[in-house]
Amino acid sequence: MTETGPRLLTSLPEAFDEGPAWFRTLRERAAGSLRDHGLPTKKTEAWRFTPVRSIVDGSFDREDDGLPRVTSPLPDGVTVRSLRDVLAEEPSLLEDRLGRTPVDHFGALNTSLFTDGLWIHVAASVAAGSVIELDHGFAGSAPSSPTVRYPRVLVTLEPGSQATLIETYGGDRPGSLTNSVMEVDLGSNALLHHVRIHEQNGLQVGYVDVRQDRDSRYHSVVATLGGALLRFDVRVHLEAPGAQCQLDGAYFVDGSDHVDHHTLVEHKAPHCRSAQTYRGIASGRGTAVFDGIVVVHRDAQKTEAHQENRNLLLSETATVHTKPHLEIDADDVVCSHGATVGSLDHDQLFYLRARGIPEDMARAILTYAFIEAVVDRVSDPATRERLREAVLARIPEGEAIRGVT
């Protein structure tokens, strides 16, 4: 079946006939949102820097959504099940978990059309050191025309549990579209380290939606290593006192890459803390976008929230759009935000050159040091080393500085 943007919106069914009643209602609500509001355009404020014409006007063959491949042994207490199987056998387990947050545009498209997915359940007995690795890469040989798929993942951590989730989106599929949605539900005192690595060279639109209970902690590290077009949204809801989140990101653009990161952190309860640190490197004719929002609701007193976005321009033809901002409706808060866009520090470059380091290597050292602060926050040693190698591979003279970093 071939799908196009306009044709897809007019062919969505009015009613769905698979799954329990609550699931059919979920799909119908998403399809209704699409029919009412459509897919985004440049006039859609949150999408004005994201050139989605290649998606909205594109033509794609539907590819089996498949299931992400679990590439690590599952720790005791962690279960991974097909969403399709759970909906058929024990749908009540998902009724209050799947689709809790209304989504629009591409999120609604995924909700309307995904055919299967994964439910990752982490029991209360699971402790620190438990690692779950998912590979979302394309399987099999590349088809003759662009394809579209809709990965869906639900992650549930029971109270007191701890885990590390590592996702990789890779594969050589120019022109193909991956439209993914992940929902994360953290019980009280739960801790999730979440690493997401984007290495696809096709079209990607992704959502991660996180809900946090009392004293839970969520740490996200997103590494985007280029991409023809990537739009990635992270939404975190701090819903009970003591919840904390740390959102870190590193991104690279070169050639004609376009990567667009949006974050939304909602402080809905008192005594919660959030921090965001995103760093980007732009060269060639690449475009990088960062749009971060922190919302502090009226009852969220004693909030602490910080945002930082720093960008390094390595060419005169690269473009960066950055917009961290705060919406505060409480008076007892500590909040900050800031953004920078600039080139390599000339004083630091002079310092290295004065000590006999060639200019190309000195530039590489400073470029790597700029992004290293984010890479070092990955808790899993093997993944941290993998990201380090990927960063060095993208930096000019990166091979030469391996021995000195």
C-alpha positions in Angstrom: 0.0 0.0 0.0 1.3 3.4 -1.0 0.6 6.3 1.4 0.9 10.0 0.8 0.3 12.9 3.1 -3.0 14.4 1.7 -4.4 11.0 0.6 -3.6 9.5 4.0 -5.7 12.1 5.9 -8.7 11.6 3.6 -8.5 7.8 3.8 -8.3 7.4 7.6 -11.3 5.3 8.8 -14.0 6.9 10.8 -14.1 3.8 13.1 -11.6 1.1 13.9 -12.6 -2.6 14.3 -9.6 -4.2 16.0 -8.8 -4.4 19.7 -10.8 -3.6 22.8 -13.2 -0.7 22.9 -10.9 1.7 24.7 -8.1 1.1 22.2 -10.5 1.6 19.2 -11.6 4.9 20.9 -7.9 5.9 21.3 -7.3 5.4 17.6 -10.5 7.2 16.5 -9.6 10.2 18.7 -6.1 10.4 17.0 -7.6 10.0 13.5 -10.1 12.7 14.3 -7.3 15.1 15.4 -5.6 14.4 12.1 -8.7 15.1 10.1 -9.4 18.3 12.0 -5.9 19.7 12.1 -3.9 17.9 9.4 -0.1 17.6 9.3 2.0 20.6 10.2 3.0 23.4 7.8 5.4 26.3 8.0 2.5 28.3 9.5 2.4 25.9 12.4 4.4 27.8 15.1 6.1 24.8 16.6 7.1 23.5 13.2 8.1 26.7 11.4 11.8 25.7 11.3 11.1 22.1 10.3 10.8 21.6 6.5 8.2 18.8 6.4 7.2 19.2 2.8 9.2 16.2 1.8 7.1 14.2 4.3 3.7 15.8 3.9 3.8 15.7 0.1 5.9 12.5 -0.2 4.8 9.1 -1.3 5.8 6.1 0.8 5.3 2.3 0.6 4.0 1.0 3.9 6.7 -1.2 5.6 5.9 -3.7 8.3 6.5 -1.8 11.6 8.1 -4.9 13.0 9.5 -4.9 16.5 12.7 -3.4 17.7 15.4 -6.0 18.2 16.4 -6.6 21.8 20.2 -7.0 21.5 21.1 -7.5 25.2 20.2 -10.3 27.6 17.1 -9.3 29.6 17.8 -8.8 33.3 15.7 -10.8 35.8 12.5 -8.9 36.4 12.4 -7.3 32.9 9.8 -8.5 30.4 9.4 -7.5 26.8 6.1 -8.3 25.1 4.4 -7.5 21.8 1.7 -4.8 22.2 -0.4 -6.7 19.7 -0.2 -9.9 21.9 -1.0 -8.0 25.1 -4.0 -6.2 23.5 -5.3 -9.6 22.3 -4.7 -11.5 25.5 -4.7 -9.1 28.5 -5.9 -5.7 27.2 -6.7 -4.4 30.7 -3.0 -4.3 31.5 -2.6 -1.5 28.9 -5.8 0.4 29.3 -4.5 3.0 31.8 -0.9 3.0 30.3 -1.1 3.2 26.5 -1.9 6.5 24.9 -2.3 8.5 28.2 -1.1 11.7 26.6 -3.0 13.2 23.6 -0.6 13.8 20.7 -1.0 15.8 17.6 0.3 15.7 14.0 2.8 12.9 13.5 2.2 11.5 17.0 -1.5 11.1 16.1 -0.5 9.6 12.8 1.5 6.9 14.7 -1.4 6.3 17.1 -3.8 5.8 14.2 -1.7 3.5 12.2 0.9 1.5 14.2 0.4 -2.3 13.8 2.6 -3.6 16.7 5.1 -2.5 19.2 6.8 -3.4 22.4 5.8 -3.2 26.1 8.9 -3.1 28.3 8.0 -3.8 32.0 10.5 -3.4 34.7 9.5 -5.0 38.0 10.1 -3.4 41.4 12.9 -5.9 42.2 15.1 -4.7 39.3 18.1 -2.8 40.6 20.8 -0.5 39.2 23.0 -2.0 36.5 20.2 -3.5 34.5 20.6 -2.7 30.8 18.1 -3.1 28.0 19.3 -2.4 24.4 16.9 -1.9 21.5 17.9 -1.7 17.8 15.4 0.1 15.6 17.6 -0.3 12.5 16.0 -1.3 9.1 16.1 -5.0 8.5 16.7 -6.6 5.1 17.8 -5.0 1.8 16.6 -1.6 0.8 13.4 -1.5 -1.3 13.2 0.3 -4.6 11.1 3.2 -3.3 10.8 5.1 0.0 9.0 3.4 2.8 7.2 4.5 6.0 7.0 2.7 9.4 5.5 3.5 12.8 7.5 2.1 15.7 5.7 2.1 19.1 7.2 1.4 22.5 5.7 1.6 26.0 8.1 1.5 29.0 6.8 0.9 32.5 9.0 1.0 35.6 7.4 -0.1 38.8 8.1 1.8 42.1 11.7 1.6 43.3 13.1 -0.1 40.1 16.1 1.1 38.2 17.2 0.5 34.6 19.2 1.7 31.6 17.5 1.8 28.2 19.7 2.2 25.1 18.0 2.8 21.7 19.7 3.0 18.4 18.0 4.2 15.2 20.3 3.4 12.3 20.3 2.2 8.7 20.9 3.4 5.2 17.4 4.3 3.8 17.5 7.7 2.1 14.0 9.1 1.6 12.3 6.6 3.9 10.3 7.8 6.9 10.4 6.5 10.5 7.6 8.0 12.7 8.1 6.7 16.2 6.4 7.2 19.6 7.6 6.1 23.0 5.7 6.4 26.3 7.5 6.1 29.6 5.8 5.7 33.0 8.0 6.0 36.1 6.6 4.8 39.4 7.6 6.4 42.7 11.4 6.3 43.4 12.0 4.7 40.0 15.1 5.6 38.0 15.6 5.4 34.2 18.7 6.2 32.3 17.6 6.6 28.7 20.1 6.8 25.8 18.9 7.4 22.3 21.2 7.4 19.3 20.1 8.7 15.9 22.3 7.5 13.0 19.7 7.1 10.2 20.2 9.1 7.0 16.5 9.1 6.1 13.5 11.1 7.4 12.8 10.7 11.1 10.0 12.1 13.4 10.0 10.9 17.0 8.2 11.6 20.2 9.1 10.5 23.8 6.5 11.2 26.4 7.5 10.7 30.1 5.3 10.7 33.2 7.0 10.8 36.6 5.6 9.9 40.0 7.0 11.0 43.4 10.8 11.0 43.8 11.4 9.4 40.4 14.3 10.3 38.3 14.6 10.4 34.5 18.0 11.0 32.7 17.9 11.3 28.9 20.9 11.5 26.7 20.1 12.0 23.0 22.9 11.8 20.4 22.0 12.9 16.9 24.7 12.1 14.4 23.3 14.0 11.4 20.3 13.1 9.3 18.6 14.4 6.1 15.6 15.5 8.3 15.1 14.7 12.0 12.5 16.2 14.3 12.6 14.8 17.8 10.3 15.9 20.7 10.8 15.0 24.4 8.0 15.8 26.8 8.4 15.3 30.5 5.6 15.6 33.1 6.7 16.0 36.7 3.5 15.0 38.4 4.4 14.4 42.0 6.7 16.0 44.6 10.4 15.2 44.4 10.5 14.1 40.8 13.6 15.0 38.8 14.7 15.0 35.2 17.9 15.7 33.4 17.8 16.1 29.6 21.1 16.1 27.8 21.7 16.2 24.0 24.5 16.3 21.5 23.9 16.9 17.8 25.9 17.3 14.6 24.9 18.7 11.2 26.9 18.8 8.0 26.2 18.9 4.3 22.5 19.6 4.0 21.5 17.9 7.3 18.6 19.3 9.2 18.1 18.3 12.9 15.4 19.7 15.1 15.2 19.0 18.9 12.2 20.2 20.9 11.8 19.7 24.7 8.9 20.4 27.0 9.2 19.9 30.7 6.0 20.5 32.8 6.4 21.1 36.5 3.0 20.1 37.9 3.9 19.5 41.5 6.1 21.2 44.2 9.7 20.4 45.1 10.7 19.1 41.6 13.9 19.7 39.7 14.7 19.7 36.0 17.9 20.6 34.0 18.6 20.6 30.3 22.0 20.7 28.6 22.1 20.5 24.8 25.1 21.1 22.6 25.4 21.2 18.9 28.0 21.4 16.1 27.0 22.8 12.7 29.1 22.8 9.6 28.6 22.7 5.8 25.2 23.9 4.9 23.6 22.1 7.8 20.7 23.5 10.0 20.3 22.8 13.7 17.2 23.8 15.8 16.7 23.7 19.5 13.4 24.8 21.1 13.1 24.1 24.8 10.1 25.0 27.0 9.8 24.8 30.8 6.3 25.3 32.2 5.9 25.8 35.9 2.3 25.4 37.0 0.7 27.5 39.7 0.9 24.7 42.4 4.5 23.8 41.6 6.2 25.9 44.3 9.8 25.3 45.2 10.6 24.4 41.6 14.2 24.4 40.3 14.6 24.4 36.5 17.6 25.2 34.3 18.1 25.2 30.5 21.3 25.6 28.5 21.9 25.3 24.8 25.3 26.0 23.3 26.2 25.7 19.6 29.5 25.7 17.7 29.5 27.0 14.1 32.3 25.5 12.0 31.3 27.1 8.7 29.8 30.4 7.5 27.0 28.5 5.6 25.6 26.6 8.6 22.5 27.8 10.4 21.4 27.5 14.1 18.0 28.4 15.5 17.8 28.3 19.3 15.0 29.2 21.6 15.0 28.1 25.3 12.2 29.8 27.2 10.3 29.6 30.4 6.5 29.9 31.3 6.2 30.4 35.0 3.0 30.7 37.0 4.5 30.2 40.5 6.4 32.7 42.6 8.7 30.5 44.7 11.0 29.1 42.0 14.7 29.1 40.9 14.8 29.1 37.1 17.3 30.0 34.4 17.9 29.6 30.7 20.5 30.6 28.2 21.8 30.0 24.7 25.0 30.7 22.7 26.0 30.4 19.1 29.6 31.0 18.2 32.9 29.8 16.7 35.9 28.2 18.3 37.6 30.4 21.0 40.5 32.2 19.5 42.4 32.5 22.8 42.1 28.7 23.4 43.2 28.0 19.8 46.2 30.3 20.3 47.1 28.6 23.5 47.3 25.2 21.8 49.1 26.5 18.8 51.7 28.2 21.0 52.5 24.8 22.5 53.4 23.3 19.1 50.0 21.7 18.2 49.2 22.0 14.5 46.1 24.2 13.8 44.0 21.4 12.4 44.6 19.2 15.4 44.0 22.1 17.8 40.7 22.8 16.2 39.8 19.1 16.5 40.7 19.0 20.2 38.6 22.1 21.0 35.7 20.7 19.0 35.7 17.4 20.8 36.1 19.0 24.2 33.0 21.1 23.4 30.8 18.0 23.0 32.6 15.7 25.4 30.7 17.1 28.4 27.5 15.5 27.1 29.1 12.2 26.0 30.6 11.7 29.4 27.1 11.8 31.0 26.2 8.4 29.4 26.1 6.0 32.3 26.8 2.8 30.4 30.6 2.5 29.7 30.3 0.5 26.4 27.7 3.0 25.0 29.8 5.9 26.2 32.8 4.6 24.3 30.8 3.9 21.2 29.5 7.5 21.2 33.0 8.8 21.8 34.2 6.9 18.7 31.3 8.2 16.6 32.0 11.8 17.6 35.7 11.5 16.7 34.7 10.0 13.4 32.7 13.1 12.5 35.3 15.6 13.6 38.1 16.6 11.1 41.4 15.2 12.4 39.4 13.1 14.9 41.6 10.0 14.2 44.7 12.0 15.0 43.5 13.1 18.5 42.3 9.7 19.7 45.6 9.2 21.6 45.4 12.6 23.3 41.7 12.6 24.5 
